[in-house]
Amino acid sequence: MIFKKLLFLICLLQLVPFRLALPQNDNISEESSIDMKKILNKKKITVVITDSGLGGMSVCAGVENKLKEANAFEEVNLIFFNALHKKGTGYNSMPNIEVKAEVFNEALLSMENNYSPDLILIACNTLSVVYPYTQFAQVSKTPVLGIVDFGVSMVLSELKRNAKSEVIILGTPTTIKSGTHKRKLIENGVDDNRVINQACLNLESEIQNAPESQAVADLINQYLNEAIQKLDNINEPIITALCCTHYGFSMGIFESVFKKLTDRETIILNPNDLMINSVILEENINKYPDTKINVSVVSRVLIFENEKESIGGLIKALAPLSAAALRNYKYNRELFEFHQ
């Protein structure tokens, strides 16, 4: 268990160097009009990080760690906003995209009204897919970045280095059903036959409960095996994108399962890395003697002790403030409206 925790921390620490990690191609990024330099040159900044669960805590932890190293701001308020509306019932169980957008819209309004953020990071592929369908996306002036574009950018870079490889997109049913990653890759010149979509039903929930459990290992084995069967180029490296922020918590299991299933080279991409780096401008590194970092976690639903312990235990060494905020999260049943 200690080894797996160290492996997770190493994965987060081995991020690309500080840089503004926004996709450069307009076909990739629907948020390309956001003036990130104007936002990131502020002395004090408030960033809301949101997810439909606790997977996005990996992004929150990574951002805390980067801010601590970079000293690019005088003060930063990080708020992790759990946009889950009802315990045991996630967005993937909702009947259609319109209902998902309606619920997430209420969460976004709460983020804006209660915290006045300079930037919202949607650290969730499911909610990033839902976001364009919200009214908030049409009318709000608050800058929002979704993790899907970071994932697409990462995959494109790797496919250019491996001209004959195929890529497996792993995600929740909502993420995969939308086809957003595949569509954006095709728009950027990738042959559709090189992109394999693989939905991983309930994997994010099992990871949140216990990221190192046998149940998680069994599901990962099932879904990777299904995905590998769809590949054609049997002699090329397998590129796999973890398009759910929860999945990085079980990186060690993904790697060990791949070793059991295939002897081919495997390249596992975690888009969380690029999103973490997006909050730092290279020219602002060490602009201030130090950075005051405030972290809070808010949730409309109860966060169980086993969830706090499993996720908090993985991030504590890297991001003690985020771990403490999760442990002492603020439960607010009225955080945002939800009508059953």
GISUL-V701038 format. One record per pair of residues at least 24 apart in sequence whose C-alpha atoms are under 7 Angstrom apart, sorted by sequence separation. I is the first residue (numbers start at 1). J is the second residue. If there is no record, write none. Layout:
((I/J) (I/J))
This chain:
((83/107) (118/142) (119/143) (120/144) (121/145) (122/146) (123/147) (118/143) (119/144) (120/145) (121/146) (122/147) (173/199) (295/321) (167/194) (168/195) (169/196) (170/197) (171/198) (172/199) (173/200) (237/264) (238/265) (239/266) (240/267) (241/268) (242/269) (245/272) (295/322) (54/82) (108/136) (166/194) (167/195) (168/196) (169/197) (170/198) (171/199) (172/200) (173/201) (237/265) (238/266) (239/267) (240/268) (241/269) (242/270) (297/325) (44/73) (53/82) (101/130) (105/134) (152/181) (166/195) (167/196) (168/197) (169/198) (170/199) (171/200) (172/201) (198/227) (237/266) (238/267) (239/268) (240/269) (241/270) (296/325) (297/326) (302/331) (43/73) (44/74) (45/75) (46/76) (47/77) (48/78) (49/79) (50/80) (51/81) (52/82) (53/83) (100/130) (101/131) (105/135) (168/198) (170/200) (295/325) (301/331) (43/74) (44/75) (45/76) (46/77) (47/78) (48/79) (49/80) (50/81) (51/82) (52/83) (53/84) (105/136) (298/329) (299/330) (300/331) (43/75) (44/76) (45/77) (46/78) (47/79) (48/80) (49/81) (50/82) (51/83) (52/84) (101/133) (102/134) (297/329) (298/330) (299/331) (300/332) (301/333) (48/81) (50/83) (97/130) (101/134) (148/181) (152/185) (296/329) (297/330) (298/331) (299/332) (300/333) (220/254) (300/334) (300/335) (217/253) (221/257) (225/261) (299/335) (211/249) (212/250) (207/246) (211/250) (204/246) (204/247) (126/172) (129/175) (126/174) (126/175) (12/62) (125/175) (168/227) (59/123) (56/123) (56/124) (165/233) (48/117) (47/117) (46/117) (47/118) (48/119) (49/120) (50/121) (51/122) (165/236) (167/238) (168/239) (169/240) (170/241) (171/242) (46/118) (47/119) (48/120) (49/121) (50/122) (51/123) (52/124) (164/236) (165/237) (166/238) (167/239) (168/240) (169/241) (170/242) (171/243) (172/244) (45/118) (46/119) (47/120) (48/121) (49/122) (50/123) (51/124) (165/238) (166/239) (167/240) (168/241) (169/242) (170/243) (171/244) (49/123) (165/239) (169/243) (39/118) (92/173) (92/174) (151/243) (209/306) (209/307) (208/307) (210/310) (34/143) (31/145) (154/271) (125/243) (125/244) (29/149) (124/244) (151/271) (28/149) (124/245) (150/271) (123/245) (28/152) (147/271) (150/274) (150/275) (23/149) (23/150) (147/275) (23/153) (54/208) (28/184) (27/184) (27/187) (27/188) (56/245) (55/245) (56/246) (55/246) (72/280) (72/284) (59/272) (63/276) (72/285) (62/276) (71/285) (72/286) (74/288) (87/301) (70/285) (71/286) (72/287) (73/288) (85/300) (86/301) (70/286) (71/287) (72/288) (74/290) (75/291) (76/292) (77/293) (78/294) (79/295) (80/296) (81/297) (82/298) (84/300) (85/301) (59/276) (71/288) (74/291) (75/292) (76/293) (77/294) (78/295) (79/296) (80/297) (81/298) (82/299) (84/301) (71/289) (73/291) (74/292) (75/293) (76/294) (77/295) (78/296) (79/297) (80/298) (81/299) (71/290) (71/291) (68/291) (110/335) (110/336) (107/336) (106/336) (106/337) (103/338) (40/279) (40/280) (8/249) (40/281) (8/251) (7/252) (4/252) (21/274) (65/318) (85/338) (61/315) (65/319) (64/319) (21/277) (22/278) (20/277) (21/278) (61/318) (15/273) (19/277) (20/278) (61/319) (18/277) (19/278) (20/280) (19/280) (20/281) (61/322) (18/280) (19/281) (60/322) (18/281) (19/282) (18/282) (5/314) (9/318))
